[in-house]
Amino acid sequence: MIDTEKFFQFLHTAEHLKNYTRHSVTSQNRPESVAEHSWRTSLMAMMLENEIEGVDFNKVIRMCILHDLGEAITGDIPSFQKTKADSAHEDAVLFQLLDTLYEPLSSQWKALFEEMLALETPEARVYKALDKLEAVIQHNEAPLESWLPLEYELNQTYGVKEASCHPVLAALRQKAVEDTRKKIEEK
């Protein structure tokens, strides 16, 4: 039987992702929430399900939904400011949060998160590439005035290595680079 108290408590914590904002802004210059980033990363995974063979996209979508859940407690730190210590803390917090779930869900989600961290499976590599690609796409959609000087170069290099795990992802990342260059040139 489901533990209704744990169910609702977990959702109340996850709700913070709707309130915590990321460094990025939307096309309307509104701060983007962590939840919005995770949602669109998941949507991207759904869109690629028939394009990349040999990958369990149900698992990729679950990874995309889960990947920033620790930020419901820590908040978001932009990638260019995040240290290894910050990442380790966020990961530890997520494992603690997953401990509050009921079984077998807690164990299943912890195993999924461990797989994500290891980046050894095709699913984990696809999720990671999509996570970074979504951030680049969002920056391309944001007003250029919202960019920091370092983002002119970062938006052209961020996630290129991760996207090289599959030709479809590499092509999407290349298109994002082209979009970044076009945006900068139009300035």
C-alpha positions, 0 to 999 in steps of 0.5 A: 500500500502506498504511503500517502504521507511520503507521497505528498511530502515528496511532491511538496519538496519537488514543487520547489523546482517550479519556484527555483530559477536558473541562470537562463531566461525565457524568450520573454526575458522571464527567469526560467524555472528548473522545472521548465528546463527538466520538462523541455529536456524530457520533451526533447527525449520524446521527440527523439524516440524514433530517431535513435535506435538501441536506446530505451527512451522510457528510461531517458525520459525518466532520467530527464525528469529526475536529473535536477531534483536535488535542486529542489533543495539546493537551488540551481548553480549555473554550470560555469560557476558549479564546482565539483563540491557543489555537484557532489553536494547536490548529488548527496542531497538527491540521494537523501531526498530519494531515501524519503520515498517508499519502497521499491520506488526509492531503490529504483530511483536511486539505481537510476540516478547512479546510472545517470552519474556513471554515464556508462549506458547509452541512455545516460549519455543521451540524457546528459547530451539533451540536458546540455543541449536544452540549456544552449537552445534556451540561451539562443531563445533568450534576448542577447542582452541577458547573456554574460560575456563568457556565454558568447563562447560557452554557448558554442562549446557547451555540450559538444562533447556529450552530443558526440555520442550519437550522430543525431545528437551531434547534428542537433548540437551543430544546429544550435552552434549555428543558431548561436553564431547567427544570434551573435552576428545579428547583434 
